[in-house]
Amino acid sequence: MLRAYPIRLFYLPVWPRAVLEILTYYVYAPVSPRCPCPNFLQQLRPLGKALSLVNMRHIFQQILPRRLWLAGLPCLALLGCVQSYNKPALNTPAEEKIPVYQLADYLPTECSDIWALQGKSTETNPLYWLRAMDCANRLMPAQSRQEARKYGDGSWQNTFKQGILLADAKITPFERRQLVARIDALSTEIPAQVRPLYQLWRDGQALQLQLAEERQRYSKLQQSSDSELDALRQQHHVLQQQLELTTRKLENLTDIERQLSTRKPAGNFAPDATHESEKPAPSTNEVTPDEP
């Protein structure tokens, strides 16, 4: 059980028709024999002055003038009627109002039925074109070409369908470039709801064309490098043959020089041997003197 005790904490006893400030608090304390509230309140001594229990009605009658009290009643009544208002923070961003716009979901639609759907609500729905792109990726190149032949009236819807069907049908870069040019010519007729999706699709086709150009450039560089390598191989083969021929000539010259160096000493003794062979042999008819 709780009791309310009105307590006058302080007041300024100055009354030259000035303001008398009174601060009254209500102290809620449980009633207990161990801690009696009057004794507890008598022990409080703020600013060196004892607190005393007073009656609020006595304060208003004795201290406040009647006119001031009557003039303050409307203000108190208005304050009691004011609801609590939480001031928003200055840095808190304002809540954005999201418009309510519902779109039909074509994800459950079968791929065999997606191409036959027509109408403004369907053709202006980006979810329909997303489902069409998903179904086109699942078709074989021959099936995509066959299905694309059905849409050739020149409208942006059918031209866009052709582009979606032929995008992954292994077409040549020339065909892809013509396809993108046809759709670009009709881009002003594409609704605003589908334009971001069309722009993404066109960026993908531009990347495909750039990739094809890079591959073609790489193939040309590879062909030129291969031809240069073949020319270098042939030149290396010719130089290798010339080196082998020159090496054989040097070896032959070395052998001839070696042979000539070994024949020179035998040539010096050859004339003496011929002279000795030219001497006449002793005749048998000659008479030799007897030895003593």
TAMOSUL-V593018 format. One record per residue. RES is the residue in one letter. SS is DSSP state (h for helix, s for strand, l for the rest). PSI is psi in whole degrees, -180 to 180 (none if undefined). OMEGA is omega in radians with two decimals (none if undefined). Layout:
RES | SS | PSI | OMEGA
RES | SS | PSI | OMEGA
This chain:
M | l | 134 | -3.09
L | s | 146 | 3.08
R | s | 148 | -3.14
A | s | 128 | -3.14
Y | s | 114 | 3.06
P | s | 130 | -3.07
I | s | 130 | 3.02
R | s | 112 | -3.11
L | s | -49 | 3.10
F | s | 160 | 3.03
Y | s | 157 | -3.14
L | l | 108 | -3.09
P | l | 56 | 3.10
V | l | 122 | -3.03
W | l | 58 | 2.95
P | l | 57 | -3.03
R | l | 35 | 3.13
A | l | -168 | -3.07
V | l | 133 | 3.07
L | l | 112 | -3.07
E | l | 125 | 3.14
I | s | 130 | 3.10
L | s | 118 | -3.08
T | s | 126 | 3.10
Y | s | 152 | 3.01
Y | s | 120 | -3.13
V | s | 122 | 3.12
Y | s | 121 | -3.11
A | s | 143 | 3.10
P | s | 143 | 3.11
V | l | 117 | -3.10
S | l | 140 | 3.12
P | l | -26 | -3.13
R | l | -33 | -3.09
C | l | 78 | 3.12
P | l | 134 | -3.06
C | h | -41 | 3.13
P | h | -44 | 3.11
N | h | -37 | -3.14
F | h | -38 | -3.13
L | h | -31 | 3.13
Q | h | -21 | -3.12
Q | l | -14 | -3.13
L | l | 129 | -3.12
R | l | 69 | 3.09
P | h | 134 | 3.11
L | h | 27 | 3.06
G | h | 10 | -3.13
K | l | 140 | -3.12
A | l | 144 | 3.09
L | l | 144 | 3.14
S | l | 145 | 3.10
L | s | 129 | -3.11
V | l | 169 | 3.10
N | l | 134 | -3.11
M | h | -37 | -3.14
R | h | -39 | 3.11
H | h | -39 | -3.14
I | h | -49 | -3.11
F | h | -34 | -3.11
Q | h | -38 | -3.03
Q | h | -35 | -2.98
I | l | -52 | -3.07
L | l | 138 | 3.05
P | l | 155 | -3.05
R | h | -38 | -3.11
R | h | -43 | 3.12
L | h | -38 | -3.14
W | h | -42 | 3.12
L | h | -34 | 3.12
A | h | -25 | -3.13
G | h | -13 | -3.14
L | h | -45 | 3.10
P | h | -37 | 3.11
C | h | -42 | 3.11
L | h | -38 | 3.11
A | h | -41 | 3.12
L | h | -39 | 3.11
L | h | -34 | 3.11
G | h | -25 | -3.13
C | h | -17 | -3.11
V | l | 131 | 3.08
Q | l | 158 | 3.12
S | l | 132 | -3.10
Y | l | 121 | 3.11
N | l | 115 | 3.14
K | l | 126 | -3.13
P | l | 152 | 3.11
A | l | 151 | -3.10
L | l | -34 | -3.08
N | l | -1 | -3.12
T | l | 121 | -3.13
P | l | 148 | 3.13
A | l | 144 | -3.13
E | l | 131 | 3.14
E | l | 138 | 3.11
K | l | 112 | -3.13
I | l | 123 | 3.14
P | l | 143 | 3.13
V | l | 114 | -3.12
Y | l | 115 | -3.07
Q | l | 140 | 3.11
L | l | 146 | 3.09
A | l | 137 | -3.13
D | l | 121 | -3.12
Y | l | 13 | 3.14
L | l | -39 | 3.11
P | l | -9 | -3.10
T | l | 138 | 3.13
E | l | 148 | -3.14
C | h | -27 | 3.11
S | h | -22 | -3.12
D | h | -10 | -3.01
I | h | -32 | -3.07
W | l | -20 | -3.13
A | l | -10 | -3.11
L | l | 137 | 3.14
Q | l | 175 | 3.13
G | l | 156 | -3.10
K | h | -42 | -3.13
S | h | -31 | 3.13
T | h | -44 | -3.05
E | h | -19 | 3.07
T | l | 6 | -3.14
N | l | 115 | 3.14
P | h | -26 | 3.11
L | h | -30 | 3.08
Y | h | -44 | -3.12
W | h | -32 | 3.05
L | h | -42 | 3.09
R | h | -37 | 3.09
A | h | -40 | 3.09
M | h | -39 | 3.11
D | h | -42 | 3.14
C | h | -35 | 3.14
A | h | -33 | 3.12
N | h | -20 | -3.11
R | l | -8 | -3.11
L | l | 153 | 3.02
M | l | 158 | -3.14
P | h | -40 | 3.13
A | h | -40 | 3.11
Q | h | -38 | 3.12
S | h | -42 | 3.12
R | h | -40 | 3.14
Q | h | -40 | 3.13
E | h | -33 | -3.11
A | h | -24 | 3.13
R | l | -16 | -3.11
K | l | -14 | -3.03
Y | l | 89 | -3.11
G | l | 28 | -3.11
D | l | -8 | 3.07
G | l | 1 | 3.08
S | l | 161 | -3.11
W | h | -31 | 3.14
Q | h | -51 | -3.10
N | h | -34 | 3.09
T | h | -39 | 3.09
F | h | -38 | 3.07
K | h | -42 | 3.08
Q | h | -44 | 3.13
G | h | -41 | 3.13
I | h | -40 | -3.12
L | h | -39 | -3.07
L | h | -5 | -3.09
A | l | -38 | -3.12
D | l | 27 | -3.12
A | l | 20 | 3.12
K | l | 49 | 3.10
I | l | 162 | 3.14
T | l | 160 | 3.09
P | h | -34 | 3.11
F | h | -44 | 3.09
E | h | -40 | 3.13
R | h | -39 | 3.13
R | h | -40 | 3.09
Q | h | -39 | 3.14
L | h | -44 | 3.12
V | h | -37 | 3.12
A | h | -38 | 3.11
R | h | -41 | -3.14
I | h | -36 | 3.10
D | h | -33 | 3.12
A | h | -24 | -3.14
L | l | 13 | -3.05
S | h | -25 | 3.13
T | h | -20 | -3.14
E | h | -8 | -3.11
I | l | 132 | -3.14
P | l | 160 | -3.12
A | h | -28 | 3.14
Q | h | -32 | -3.06
V | h | -14 | -3.04
R | h | -44 | 3.09
P | h | -40 | 3.11
L | h | -40 | 3.09
Y | h | -39 | 3.13
Q | h | -41 | 3.08
L | h | -42 | 3.12
W | h | -42 | -3.14
R | h | -39 | 3.08
D | h | -38 | 3.08
G | h | -40 | 3.10
Q | h | -38 | 3.08
A | h | -38 | 3.08
L | h | -36 | 3.09
Q | h | -42 | 3.10
L | h | -41 | 3.10
Q | h | -40 | 3.10
L | h | -40 | 3.11
A | h | -41 | 3.10
E | h | -41 | 3.12
E | h | -39 | 3.10
R | h | -41 | 3.11
Q | h | -42 | 3.10
R | h | -39 | 3.12
Y | h | -39 | 3.12
S | h | -39 | 3.09
K | h | -44 | 3.10
L | h | -38 | 3.13
Q | h | -40 | 3.10
Q | h | -45 | 3.12
S | h | -40 | 3.11
S | h | -36 | 3.10
D | h | -41 | 3.11
S | h | -40 | 3.08
E | h | -39 | 3.09
L | h | -39 | 3.10
D | h | -42 | 3.11
A | h | -40 | 3.10
L | h | -37 | 3.10
R | h | -43 | 3.11
Q | h | -43 | 3.10
Q | h | -41 | 3.10
H | h | -38 | 3.12
H | h | -43 | 3.12
V | h | -45 | 3.13
L | h | -35 | 3.11
Q | h | -40 | 3.09
Q | h | -43 | 3.10
Q | h | -39 | 3.12
L | h | -42 | 3.11
E | h | -41 | 3.11
L | h | -44 | 3.12
T | h | -37 | 3.12
T | h | -40 | 3.11
R | h | -39 | 3.10
K | h | -43 | 3.11
L | h | -40 | 3.11
E | h | -39 | 3.10
N | h | -43 | 3.11
L | h | -38 | 3.11
T | h | -40 | 3.11
D | h | -42 | 3.13
I | h | -43 | 3.13
E | h | -39 | 3.11
R | h | -41 | 3.12
Q | h | -42 | 3.12
L | h | -37 | 3.14
S | h | -30 | 3.11
T | h | -23 | -3.11
R | h | -18 | -3.07
K | h | -48 | 3.12
P | h | -40 | 3.12
A | h | -31 | 3.12
G | h | -30 | 3.14
N | h | -38 | -3.13
F | h | -4 | -3.10
A | h | -41 | 3.14
P | h | -39 | 3.13
D | h | -41 | -3.14
A | h | -34 | 3.13
T | h | -37 | 3.12
H | h | -42 | -3.14
E | h | -34 | 3.13
S | h | -22 | 3.14
E | h | -11 | 3.12
K | l | 140 | -3.13
P | l | 146 | 3.12
A | l | 149 | -3.12
P | l | 136 | -3.11
S | l | 147 | 3.14
T | l | -20 | -3.11
N | l | -14 | -3.12
E | l | 144 | 3.14
V | l | 122 | 3.12
T | l | 141 | 3.13
P | l | 145 | 3.13
D | l | 151 | 3.11
E | l | 141 | 3.11
P | l | none | none
